[in-house]
Amino acid sequence: WSCEGNTRQVYFLQNDTDAAVVVVHSHSAYLPSPVDTVTVPAGELKELGSEDWLGGRIDPDLPAAFIDTFLVFNADGALCTKDWTPMDAWEIASFEDRKIPSQWRHEYTFRVEASDF
């Protein structure tokens, strides 16, 4: 049992297009993670990854602080032109899972639509 608490950052992609998209991504705040390729079917929400940080943090962090690579391609192979790096590109929900020690979870959802390609 630790008094330092924990913060979990979880990121998702919501595919609001009418076809599957392919996400090429990697994440890590401390050590590089291998690049992963994931297919997200049309209309679905898919968890892509998560990071645990020491210490309970009430405020969500900038996604680029823990996501190293984030590319989204549509079924035709076109690259998403929507910039994923600013905070306002993501829908962010924060949850205080425990008060003592402080446990926070921040869920980040990047939403893509046909007009983003």
Secondary structure, DSSP 8 states (H G I E B T S, - for coil): --SS-EEEEEEEEEE-SSS-EEEEEEE-SSS----EEEEE-TT-EEEEEEEEEES--SS---GGGTEEEEEEE-TT--B--S--SSGGGEEEEEEEEETTTTEEEEEEEEEE-GGG-
